[in-house]
Amino acid sequence: MTTTDIHAPLVHAPIAALIVDGAGVVSWGNAAAAALLAEPDVDALRLSLFFVRFCEDDAETLRQMFDVFFKVPMETRGSWSRQMVLHGADGSRPTVTMTLAPVAGEDGDRAVVYLRNMTREITAERRFTQMFESMPLGVVVVDGKGRIAQANATLSNQFGWKVEEMIGQSIEMLLPERYREAHVDQVASYASTPRSRLMGGDRDVTGLHRNGRELPVEVALTRFESTAQPLYMAIVSDISHRKRSERALQQTNAQLEEFTYVASHDLRSPLRGIADLVSWIREDLEGVELSDDVLHNFDRITQRIERSEQMIDDLLSYARAGVRDSRLQRIDPHELVEEALELTAIPEGFEVDVDVQGGEILAPRAPLSTSLRNLLSNAVKHHGGTEGRIRISMREEGRFSVFAVEDDGQGIAPENEDRIFKLFHRASPKTDGDGVGLAFTRRMINAHGGMVTAQGKGPLGGARFEVHWPRILLRENEDDD
């Protein structure tokens, strides 16, 4: 075989290749080898000593391997590989996989050295390992037979097992006994058509702690790329805290609603009794000339009874506002704003600016529309003048549609910006109302995964309210399905 025949297939190979003899002297190298060794061109490789490209210990190991390789008969030589660190001429230290192979058709005094740069793969592997171990969520890799191949420290803490105790064990060790038989079929089904998805679908998913305690979890499944065997990765979130919070909130809402219904019933009866007594007294005094003060006091009693009844109705509305409306529909924000303006009694002396920039929202219409109407009505009520300017706008910000209602009125004192959302707090004693409106609005918005904030002095000079309403729903803001 001629020199040209040996070099031809290697000249343009994407992998570094060198022709060396038993003493490690390089007789030829391709462009990829020159680039890997940081030499200016391939001519610089010729007659150089291959062993000096490595540290002293690795160089001695290579000499011994070369001695063994070249001493055995040509027909019994097989290729072998080893991972080492090269010393480039520019000071670089790439990690390479070196493969020594015989040259077909030669008399045996030369061999081919292939060098594959592994730096990117090793760096990527290290980065993955760092991310895998530092993930705040539990991560477990499972093989095709359902055995745990890898797990991180977070999963270990979640389930109480040491990582080394889980490796090689069936993933079913993390499942309650009642789920294990069905889980075998579920694993087989997922392996046949693997895709990234949440595990469980319309049912709760429960894990088993080492101490026997069950914990609610959310599990995201995906195929884990591997050339050796099929692997699957599960990301496990312990949602115990969230479930406890949900149960506590449900209990609080239920208790509040029960209290409100009982209180409304117990309060309405004496109010009706007082109203009847006032009516009877006025009937008994019919024909009697009463002073203006007495008549005025009768009117005040009637007004206060009506206000108390309205407060009871508002309390009932406040209790119901904590229940989320699950009837979603696509809403055009332009139409929504126009509807809110049409249904709000805005005096003729007020100028209204509208600036809506955003697309459709998937949301329950009633609570969003009610919230905007309440804020518009509030802007008029607490403006402090008979003429003014109101602006309602909408923009998209992340996963939220942000509605803003602002005015050029008297604004809100800094110490009241959060207090005005408290139940029965009135922004001004000069205005009508019982201080439930803003508390009701915030409770309704929060129940649907949004939030409302107040700014005492906005761009127009008066109060500015912002409603962040989710246009992209997260799982915890959705129904149980």
Secondary structure in CASP SS format (residue, H / E / C, confidence):
PFRMAT SS
TARGET T0000
AUTHOR 0000-0000-0000
METHOD secondary structure of the structure
MODEL  1
M C 1.00
T C 1.00
T H 1.00
T H 1.00
D H 1.00
I H 1.00
H H 1.00
A H 1.00
P H 1.00
L H 1.00
V H 1.00
H C 1.00
A C 1.00
P C 1.00
I C 1.00
A E 1.00
A E 1.00
L E 1.00
I E 1.00
V E 1.00
D E 1.00
G C 1.00
A C 1.00
G C 1.00
V E 1.00
V E 1.00
S E 1.00
W E 1.00
G E 1.00
N C 1.00
A H 1.00
A H 1.00
A H 1.00
A H 1.00
A H 1.00
L H 1.00
L C 1.00
A C 1.00
E C 1.00
P C 1.00
D C 1.00
V H 1.00
D H 1.00
A H 1.00
L H 1.00
R C 1.00
L C 1.00
S C 1.00
L E 1.00
F H 1.00
F H 1.00
V H 1.00
R H 1.00
F C 1.00
C C 1.00
E H 1.00
D H 1.00
D H 1.00
A H 1.00
E H 1.00
T H 1.00
L H 1.00
R H 1.00
Q H 1.00
M H 1.00
F H 1.00
D H 1.00
V H 1.00
F H 1.00
F H 1.00
K H 1.00
V C 1.00
P C 1.00
M H 1.00
E H 1.00
T H 1.00
R C 1.00
G C 1.00
S C 1.00
W E 1.00
S E 1.00
R E 1.00
Q E 1.00
M E 1.00
V E 1.00
L C 1.00
H C 1.00
G C 1.00
A C 1.00
D C 1.00
G C 1.00
S C 1.00
R C 1.00
P C 1.00
T E 1.00
V E 1.00
T E 1.00
M E 1.00
T E 1.00
L E 1.00
A E 1.00
P E 1.00
V C 1.00
A C 1.00
G C 1.00
E C 1.00
D C 1.00
G C 1.00
D C 1.00
R E 1.00
A E 1.00
V E 1.00
V E 1.00
Y E 1.00
L E 1.00
R E 1.00
N E 1.00
M C 1.00
T H 1.00
R H 1.00
E H 1.00
I H 1.00
T H 1.00
A H 1.00
E H 1.00
R H 1.00
R H 1.00
F H 1.00
T H 1.00
Q H 1.00
M H 1.00
F H 1.00
E H 1.00
S H 1.00
M C 1.00
P C 1.00
L C 1.00
G E 1.00
V E 1.00
V E 1.00
V E 1.00
V E 1.00
D E 1.00
G C 1.00
K C 1.00
G C 1.00
R E 1.00
I E 1.00
A E 1.00
Q E 1.00
A E 1.00
N C 1.00
A H 1.00
T H 1.00
L H 1.00
S H 1.00
N H 1.00
Q H 1.00
F H 1.00
G C 1.00
W C 1.00
K C 1.00
V H 1.00
E H 1.00
E H 1.00
M H 1.00
I C 1.00
G C 1.00
Q C 1.00
S E 1.00
I H 1.00
E H 1.00
M H 1.00
L H 1.00
L C 1.00
P C 1.00
E H 1.00
R H 1.00
Y H 1.00
R H 1.00
E H 1.00
A H 1.00
H H 1.00
V H 1.00
D H 1.00
Q H 1.00
V H 1.00
A H 1.00
S H 1.00
Y H 1.00
A H 1.00
S H 1.00
T C 1.00
P C 1.00
R C 1.00
S C 1.00
R E 1.00
L E 1.00
M C 1.00
G C 1.00
G C 1.00
D C 1.00
R C 1.00
D C 1.00
V E 1.00
T E 1.00
G E 1.00
L E 1.00
H C 1.00
R C 1.00
N C 1.00
G C 1.00
R C 1.00
E E 1.00
L E 1.00
P E 1.00
V E 1.00
E E 1.00
V E 1.00
A E 1.00
L E 1.00
T E 1.00
R E 1.00
F E 1.00
E C 1.00
S C 1.00
T C 1.00
A C 1.00
Q C 1.00
P C 1.00
L E 1.00
Y E 1.00
M E 1.00
A E 1.00
I E 1.00
V E 1.00
S E 1.00
D E 1.00
I C 1.00
S H 1.00
H H 1.00
R H 1.00
K H 1.00
R H 1.00
S H 1.00
E H 1.00
R H 1.00
A H 1.00
L H 1.00
Q H 1.00
Q H 1.00
T H 1.00
N H 1.00
A H 1.00
Q H 1.00
L H 1.00
E H 1.00
E H 1.00
F H 1.00
T H 1.00
Y H 1.00
V H 1.00
A H 1.00
S H 1.00
H H 1.00
D H 1.00
L H 1.00
R H 1.00
S H 1.00
P H 1.00
L H 1.00
R H 1.00
G H 1.00
I H 1.00
A H 1.00
D H 1.00
L H 1.00
V H 1.00
S H 1.00
W H 1.00
I H 1.00
R H 1.00
E H 1.00
D H 1.00
L C 1.00
E C 1.00
G C 1.00
V C 1.00
E C 1.00
L C 1.00
S C 1.00
D H 1.00
D H 1.00
V H 1.00
L H 1.00
H H 1.00
N H 1.00
F H 1.00
D H 1.00
R H 1.00
I H 1.00
T H 1.00
Q H 1.00
R H 1.00
I H 1.00
E H 1.00
R H 1.00
S H 1.00
E H 1.00
Q H 1.00
M H 1.00
I H 1.00
D H 1.00
D H 1.00
L H 1.00
L H 1.00
S H 1.00
Y H 1.00
A H 1.00
R H 1.00
A C 1.00
G C 1.00
V C 1.00
R C 1.00
D C 1.00
S C 1.00
R C 1.00
L C 1.00
Q E 1.00
R E 1.00
I E 1.00
D C 1.00
P H 1.00
H H 1.00
E H 1.00
L H 1.00
V H 1.00
E H 1.00
E H 1.00
A H 1.00
L H 1.00
E H 1.00
L C 1.00
T C 1.00
A C 1.00
I C 1.00
P C 1.00
E C 1.00
G C 1.00
F E 1.00
E E 1.00
V E 1.00
D E 1.00
V E 1.00
D E 1.00
V E 1.00
Q C 1.00
G C 1.00
G C 1.00
E C 1.00
I E 1.00
L E 1.00
A E 1.00
P C 1.00
R H 1.00
A H 1.00
P H 1.00
L H 1.00
S H 1.00
T H 1.00
S H 1.00
L H 1.00
R H 1.00
N H 1.00
L H 1.00
L H 1.00
S H 1.00
N H 1.00
A H 1.00
V H 1.00
K H 1.00
H C 1.00
H C 1.00
G C 1.00
G C 1.00
T C 1.00
E C 1.00
G E 1.00
R E 1.00
I E 1.00
R E 1.00
I E 1.00
S E 1.00
M E 1.00
R E 1.00
E E 1.00
E E 1.00
G C 1.00
R C 1.00
F E 1.00
S E 1.00
V E 1.00
F E 1.00
A E 1.00
V E 1.00
E E 1.00
D E 1.00
D C 1.00
G C 1.00
Q C 1.00
G C 1.00
I C 1.00
A C 1.00
P H 1.00
E H 1.00
N H 1.00
E C 1.00
D C 1.00
R H 1.00
I H 1.00
F H 1.00
K C 1.00
L C 1.00
F C 1.00
H C 1.00
R C 1.00
A C 1.00
S C 1.00
P C 1.00
K C 1.00
T C 1.00
D C 1.00
G C 1.00
D C 1.00
G C 1.00
V C 1.00
G H 1.00
L H 1.00
A H 1.00
F H 1.00
T H 1.00
R H 1.00
R H 1.00
M H 1.00
I H 1.00
N H 1.00
A H 1.00
H C 1.00
G C 1.00
G C 1.00
M E 1.00
V E 1.00
T E 1.00
A E 1.00
Q E 1.00
G C 1.00
K C 1.00
G C 1.00
P C 1.00
L C 1.00
G C 1.00
G C 1.00
A C 1.00
R E 1.00
F E 1.00
E E 1.00
V E 1.00
H E 1.00
W E 1.00
P E 1.00
R C 1.00
I C 1.00
L C 1.00
L C 1.00
R H 1.00
E H 1.00
N H 1.00
E C 1.00
D C 1.00
D C 1.00
D C 1.00
END
